[in-house]
Amino acid sequence: MNENLEACTRPEGRPGGMVELVKAFDWASTPLGHRLAWPERLKAVTDLIGAHNFPMIALWGPDLIQIYNDGYQNIMGAKHPSGLGQPTRECWPEVWHINEPIYKRVLAGETLTFEDKIYPIFREGSIKSAWFTLTYSPLRDEANAVSGVLVTVFETTERHLADTALRESEMRFRAFVTASSDVVYRMSPDWREMRQLDGRGFLADTIEPSGSWINQYIDPGDEPEVTAAIEHAIRDRSLFELEHRVRRADGSLGWAFSRAAPILDEAGEIYEWLGAASDVTARKEAAELERLLLHELQHRVRNVLTVVMSLVRRTGDSSADVAEYQTNLSGRLVALTRTQTLLTRKTAAGVDLLELVHDELRAQGVDESRLKISGPCLQLAPKAAEVLTLAVHELATNAVKYGALSMASGRLEIDWRAEEREGDTWLTFVWRESGVAMMADAPRRKGFGTELVTRRVPYELRGKGVIDFGPNGVHATITFPLLEGASILQTDAGSSLTAFVKGD
């Protein structure tokens, strides 16, 4: 290599790039000889590739001496400028095993093209894989004999790696979809188009791109919040994350926790969004149920405390002394406790009326052989259960002390029924004692029990309570309306009814 060539490789001495390098090169030191003595066709090829921007290299003579242009210089990398005028076998020993058979075929007259062909290229101090699309054409001399090879090259390494990365990304996406139990979706950069959604049975699948996805999947009430979260994520190129209502595959409303991340291209622009959403309907419903239960508990505690305060006050007003006050209040609080136990025994907020009556009479030590109890299977709401529990407690206490349950001849009959009255369902509860004359010391004034039946039932249950101290014992009737929509159901065990007081 001479001084002129070295001067042309310096930036300040390279006005014409490879054209000037080729002119200044000492070709006489190569098998090609002095440039002026070259065959005309070789000169023409040299001029052709020098004027062309596309990477090209001419290999001439038995040793396939290299002559290349500016485009091919970029492919040469560190092999330039020593590769100019060098036999290609010496310049590219790492790919000679690939190129030798190709050159033999071209020198025999064939033209060959290969797309995205991989070559092990020595670059940056080590062998690296590179991909090229190449065309090999025979070069002929004046005698029309093939004397060289023209190689037109386009390196596709960058595109190949990008395509490979995209395929791998799609494979990872498919693998993620297959392995995940979550909904997986892809969105356009502006979220206007849902490109794909795998609903996993929770949401309806979207195979074709959809521009109306927000109307199909998002509850209208949550659309403003979803839209605002999307706009924020796009503006900041940040994670989209939101819990919102969705239209499920079966058409019902559910809840989804959705997260999507922006996928950026080489320029740093959003290429698409990859997201996943999980079904959190059960958790949301459980949280709502917990909230309702807490509200109900607070409501129940306030009601119970109100009842207790009323019991304390009214028991004090109707008791002759401290001993009687203690006995009466204790009995009434225990009766109220039994009701609360029945209410909390089951998940449904109701008390079986038959169980309520039996529990209270057992607590009084009543001989069940002297009882007759009848009525449909019926669940009372909490407020109705509290009022009836205290009413039955007062009636039973009175019967044990003074009435039918205080002597062997007495009998007690309790029954209830539900009937329709002017569009509402009413419950009628009847307490009837018989077979006994009232004792001389039986209470004749209106005490707590009488007030509870005749005054609290109308106030608390919007019904009516009547109590009559007759010659054969007490006869009490309590009636009150049930919630709208309550109805009598026929079951294998007979009639059943769920009773809830209006407004409770």
ABEGO torsion letter per residue (X at the ends): XBAAAAAAABAAABAAEAAAAAAABBAAABAAEBAAABBAAAAAAAAAAAABABBBBBBBEAAGBBBBBAAAAAAAEAAOAAABGBBAAAABAAAAAAAAAAAAAAAAGBBBBBBGBBBBBBBGGBBBBBBBBBBBBBBBBAAGBBABBBBBBBBAAAAAAAAAAAAAAAAAAAAAAAABABBBBBBBAAGABBABBBAGGABBBBABBBAAAAAAABBAAAAAAAAAAAAAAAAAGBBBBBBBBBBBAAGBBBBBBBBBBBBBBAAGBBABBBBBBBBAAAAAAAAAAAAAAAAAAAAAAAAAAAAAAAAAAAAAAABABAAAAAAAAAAAAAAAAAAAAAAAABABBBBBAAAAAAAAAAAAGBBAAABBBBEBBBBBBAAAAAAAAAAAAAAAAAAAAABAAABAABBBBBBBBBBBBGGBBBBBBBBBBBGBBBBAABBABBBAAAAAAAAAAAAAAGBBBBBBBBAAEBBBBBBBBBBBGBBBBBBAAEBBBBBBBBGX
